[in-house]
Amino acid sequence: MKKRFRIETNKQSADNKVFLPIELATPQIEKVAFGNKIVEVQFVPHKKGKIIISEAIRKALFLPELDISLHVFTDKDTMFFGPLIGILTSGFTSYPLQPLGKRTSFFSKLLSVNKMVGALPFLFAEEHIDWEQGLIKGYFYEDSSWKTIHVPFPNVVYDRLPNRRSEKRKNNLLLKERLQSDYLIPWYNPGFFSKMDVFERLQQDEGANAFLPETHPFTSFSIIERMLSDYGHIYLKPENGSLGLGIHQILFDRHEGDYFCRYRDEEGIQRLRKYHSLESMFHQLFSKRKLSNMVVQQGIHLMRVDGRIVDFRVHTNKDENGEWQMAAIAAKIGGSGSATTHISYGGEVKTIEEIFPSSDDQKLYKEKLVDAALYLSKVLETQVEGIVGEIGFDFGIDKSGKVWLFEANSKPGRSIFKHPDLRDFELLSRKLSLEFGVYLAEKAITQPEEIFK
């Protein structure tokens, strides 16, 4: 575990002295840094296990007066306090108690692990940056309340933009380019995965390809006809969809020659409709949809519990050593008659132990799912652009026990954590998200060639 130190301010002092524990004091250090602010100082060793700085130094660094022990990194002649982790998002409101509206609860939980991690995380958007002064009006969560504090540019940026629309806004694109190119700030978890892009990249790896159901962009009825002949049923999904919206299960009755479609209509009602041809089905259900934005995926005969389909969510995160870890695992049981297991469609979250009463089955399937998730995480990070720090995988297990990958999400949802027995997983996933930021900050300071290669 990396060592942390409490940093105290001597309010009566206006000099440039920094009192350091003897173990940190080295003659070549001449400067102290916080974020992108650097101040020349005089270091004085002492026998106390904390760092003491003057009020003048604290103000020059724009170091917040928060009750937390921070990491200390050194490189050449500079000692760095922090790290300062900027969490980029959008959708700020004017309400002090709910600065991010309905998402405020998630962010307050995320920032509340700061003392466990030993970092200073804060929220910001493009409009909070003062480029001339090199400062950001950051939103901090401390003592169960929100406060805004002006801080330097961060050591790393954790991308939590809420959707593709906000990600593609010109101001956010320019912000990302400027902070990365002009300030050399590492940026992790950028972008949203596209279903087809992920599958096409994973297909390049023989081991990863074994987990992939046949998946194609929609181009013609002939693809659907052929896949229905091969598999009996298929799924038609929006390429960039989420939360199960717009998913249709299409089934073919070989004996009668009829087609069936299971879906959720605009009013949220589950439907199962019968058609005599694909043409009539598509004319009635998809005439207003842009089919070029849809993907066709092989249907899998999933294992069931009480007649309801089951799939699995596995979250992986990189940790403070830059290694992939399993952060959470849960099962999702589909609602009665539903084509998916999404909670909004009547699905339920269960633990692995609830799904598999046998301890042997628990061990077997948990190992299969975790091994698949960790392997695919390692493959994906080499195949996609940017620094990936977390992934949410949706897996299925068929009746023979084979694991299949349905989707991989770069910004996975948190619905599984509503289950009371998954709270420890929820805490771990938040903690790992920021611990990876600490790892990146240290790398950017001490081994920048590893980050910016």
Secondary structure, DSSP 8 states (H G I E B T S, - for coil): ---EEEEEEETT--SSEEEEETTT--TT--EEEETTEEEE-EEEEESSSSEEEEHHHHHHHT----S-EEEEEEETTEEEEE-EEEEE-----S-TT-TTGGGHHHHHHHHTTHHHHT-EEEEE-GGGEETTTTEEEEEEEETTEEEEEEEE--SEEEE---SHHHHTSHHHHHHHHHHHHTT---EES-S---HHHHHHHHTTSHHHHTT---EEE---HHHHHHHHHHHSEEEEEETT--TTTT-EEEEEETTTTEEEEEEE-TTS-EEEEEES-HHHHHHHHSTTS-GGGEEEEE---B-EETTEEEEEEEEEEE-TTS-EEEEEEEEEE--TT-SS--GGGT-EEE-HHHH--SHHHHHHHHHHHHHHHHHHHHHHHHHSSSB--EEEEEEEEBTTS-EEEEEEESS---GGGGSGGGHHHHHHHHHHHHHHHHHHHHHHHH-HHHH--
